[in-house]
């Protein structure tokens, strides 16, 4: 992957002159070309080279103007730029800067550009309908990374026949993301049915004793399904990033072996 220059022409010329005069090592100059210092943020353009996934903007705590600037800069360097946890009012303000930005109100994700298709299927499963916002964050993030995504909603253990009737669909995913609140039992069940990596996402859905998702988190961490990966409460984005890393590594190994 070619790293596009992220600095303005004057700064680039100064860097080249410093390298030519011996004042600056090549490695030091290269590091300065790998991120963009905007004052309020330093955009890491090399993250896609290191991890296969560009930097993503975390929305809370930033102004709409800052989010718009970051998305626009990232879109100049990568096929897709995205921002997470964007509320509808913030999105409306961002559109004043970027009329072309897309928005999913369920996932609360803004995006620019179109992803490059990547090999791999991510299947996202929820225990209940109330878990869908977290699951949709995971699903849309994986789609914006370029992977094929399938969805299976509302198949929790309180009516486990709904899950078992979709056993064939469960087997079509290369990585499964399983989202559940309350006692968080669904990932353990799914983990015992499939042979591929399963990433469990606890949600904050539940009654008082669920402690805002802590009960589901602890249940998943104590799963009897060996090898279950667990991310933080309501972290659909983190689950998708882990799935993407697994698939990128798998794809790289396939390319090497061929």
C-alpha positions in Angstrom: 0.0 0.0 0.0 1.4 3.4 -0.9 1.2 6.0 1.8 -0.1 9.3 0.4 1.7 12.4 1.6 -0.2 14.0 4.5 1.5 17.3 4.8 1.3 20.6 2.9 3.9 21.3 0.1 5.9 23.8 2.2 6.4 21.4 5.1 7.3 18.6 2.6 9.9 20.8 1.0 11.4 21.6 4.4 11.5 17.9 5.3 13.3 17.0 2.1 15.8 19.8 2.5 16.6 18.7 6.0 17.1 15.1 4.8 19.3 16.3 2.0 21.4 18.4 4.3 21.8 15.6 6.9 19.8 17.4 9.6 17.1 14.8 9.6 17.3 11.0 9.3 15.2 9.3 6.6 13.3 7.4 9.3 12.4 10.6 11.2 11.2 12.3 8.0 9.1 9.2 7.2 7.4 9.3 10.6 6.4 12.9 10.0 4.7 11.9 6.8 2.6 9.3 8.4 0.3 11.4 10.4 -1.4 14.8 10.0 -1.2 17.3 12.9 -4.4 19.3 12.9 -3.8 20.9 16.3 -6.8 19.3 17.9 -6.0 15.9 16.5 -3.2 13.9 14.9 -4.6 11.7 12.2 -2.7 8.3 11.9 -2.7 7.6 8.2 -0.4 4.6 8.5 -2.9 2.6 10.6 -4.3 1.0 7.5 -0.8 -0.2 6.6 -0.2 -1.6 10.0 -3.6 -3.1 10.7 -5.4 -3.2 7.4 -8.1 -0.8 8.8 -7.9 3.0 8.6 -8.3 5.2 11.7 -11.9 5.7 12.8 -13.3 8.8 14.4 -14.8 8.5 17.9 -17.6 11.0 17.9 -18.4 11.8 21.6 -16.4 14.8 22.9 -15.7 16.3 19.5 -17.5 19.1 17.9 -19.4 18.6 14.6 -16.9 20.8 12.9 -14.0 18.7 14.2 -15.7 15.5 13.1 -16.3 16.9 9.6 -12.7 17.9 9.2 -11.4 14.5 10.3 -13.8 12.7 8.0 -12.9 14.8 5.0 -9.1 14.4 5.7 -9.5 10.6 6.1 -11.6 10.3 3.0 -8.7 11.9 1.0 -6.4 9.1 2.1 -8.7 6.0 2.3 -11.6 4.5 0.4 -13.8 4.8 3.5 -13.9 7.3 6.4 -16.2 6.6 9.3 -17.2 8.1 12.6 -18.9 6.2 15.4 -21.4 7.2 18.2 -22.8 10.1 16.2 -26.1 11.4 17.5 -28.8 12.6 14.9 -28.3 16.3 15.8 -24.6 16.1 15.4 -25.1 14.4 12.0 -27.3 17.2 10.8 -24.5 19.7 11.6 -21.9 17.6 9.9 -24.0 17.6 6.7 -23.5 21.4 6.6 -19.8 20.7 5.9 -20.2 17.3 4.1 -23.5 17.0 2.3 -22.4 13.6 0.9 -22.0 12.0 4.3 -24.1 8.9 5.0 -25.7 8.1 8.3 -27.2 5.0 10.0 -29.3 6.1 13.0 -29.4 2.6 14.5 -25.7 2.1 14.4 -25.0 5.8 14.9 -22.3 5.7 12.3 -21.4 8.4 9.7 -19.4 7.4 6.6 -17.9 8.7 3.4 -16.8 6.6 0.4 -17.3 3.0 -0.6 -15.4 0.1 0.8 -13.1 -2.1 -1.3 -14.5 -5.7 -1.2 -12.5 -8.1 1.1 -12.8 -11.9 1.3 -14.6 -13.1 4.4 -18.1 -13.4 5.9 -19.1 -11.9 9.2 -22.3 -13.2 10.8 -23.8 -11.0 13.4 -26.3 -12.6 15.8 -28.4 -11.0 18.6 -30.2 -12.6 21.5 -33.0 -10.0 21.4 -34.4 -7.1 19.4 -33.1 -4.7 22.1 -29.6 -5.7 21.3 -29.8 -4.7 17.6 -28.3 -1.1 18.0 -25.0 -2.6 19.3 -25.2 -5.4 16.7 -25.9 -3.0 13.9 -22.8 -1.0 14.9 -20.8 -4.2 14.5 -22.4 -5.2 11.3 -22.1 -1.8 9.6 -18.5 -1.4 10.7 -17.6 -4.8 9.2 -19.4 -3.8 6.0 -17.5 -0.5 5.8 -14.3 -2.6 6.2 -15.3 -4.4 3.0 -16.5 -7.7 4.3 -19.8 -9.5 3.5 -22.1 -9.3 6.5 -25.1 -11.5 7.4 -27.5 -10.7 10.2 -29.5 -13.0 12.4 -31.7 -11.2 15.0 -33.7 -12.3 18.0 -32.6 -15.9 18.5 -31.9 -15.9 22.2 -31.9 -18.8 24.6 -35.3 -18.1 25.9 -36.6 -19.6 22.6 -33.6 -21.6 21.6 -35.5 -23.4 18.8 -35.2 -20.1 16.8 -31.4 -20.4 16.9 -31.3 -24.2 16.1 -33.6 -23.7 13.1 -30.8 -21.4 11.7 -28.0 -23.8 12.3 -27.1 -23.8 8.5 -26.9 -20.1 8.5 -24.5 -20.1 11.5 -22.1 -22.3 9.6 -21.8 -19.8 6.7 -19.8 -17.2 8.7 -16.0 -17.1 8.8 -16.3 -15.1 12.1 -19.4 -14.8 14.3 -20.2 -11.8 16.4 -22.8 -12.7 19.1 -24.5 -9.9 20.9 -26.5 -10.5 24.1 -27.6 -8.8 27.3 -29.3 -10.1 30.5 -27.4 -13.2 31.5 -25.4 -13.3 28.3 -25.8 -17.0 27.6 -26.1 -16.9 23.8 -22.4 -16.7 22.8 -21.7 -19.9 24.9 -24.4 -21.8 23.0 -23.3 -20.5 19.6 -19.6 -21.2 20.5 -20.5 -24.8 21.0 -22.2 -25.2 17.6 -19.6 -23.7 15.2 -16.0 -24.3 14.4 -15.0 -20.6 13.6 -14.0 -17.8 15.9 -16.8 -16.4 18.0 -16.7 -12.8 19.4 -19.1 -12.1 22.3 -20.5 -8.7 22.9 -22.3 -8.0 26.2 -25.0 -5.3 26.1 -26.3 -3.1 28.9 -29.8 -4.5 28.3 -31.4 -6.1 31.4 -33.0 -5.7 34.8 -31.3 -4.2 37.9 -29.3 -7.3 38.7 -27.7 -7.2 35.3 -25.7 -4.2 36.5 -25.7 -2.4 33.2 -24.2 -5.4 31.3 -21.7 -6.5 33.9 -23.7 -9.7 34.5 -23.6 -10.5 30.8 -19.9 -9.6 30.6 -19.0 -11.9 33.5 -21.1 -14.7 32.0 -19.3 -14.5 28.7 -15.9 -14.3 30.4 -16.8 -17.5 32.3 -18.1 -19.3 29.2 -17.7 -23.0 29.0 -17.3 -22.7 25.2 -13.5 -22.7 24.9 -11.8 -20.0 22.9 -14.6 -17.4 23.1 -13.4 -13.8 22.6 -15.1 -11.2 24.6 -15.2 -7.4 24.1 -16.4 -4.6 26.4 -20.1 -3.8 27.1 -22.0 -2.4 24.1 -18.7 -2.4 22.1 -20.1 -3.5 18.7 -17.3 -1.5 17.0 -14.6 -3.3 18.9 -16.1 -6.7 18.0 -16.1 -5.7 14.3 -12.5 -4.6 14.5 -11.4 -7.9 16.0 -13.3 -9.8 13.3 -11.6 -7.7 10.7 -8.1 -8.4 12.1 -8.9 -12.2 12.2 -10.0 -12.1 8.6 -7.1 -9.9 7.4 -4.7 -12.3 9.0 -6.5 -15.3 7.4 -6.5 -13.6 4.0 -2.8 -12.8 4.3 -1.9 -16.4 5.1 -3.9 -17.6 2.1 -2.1 -15.2 -0.2 1.3 -16.3 1.2 0.5 -20.0 0.8 -0.7 -19.5 -2.8 
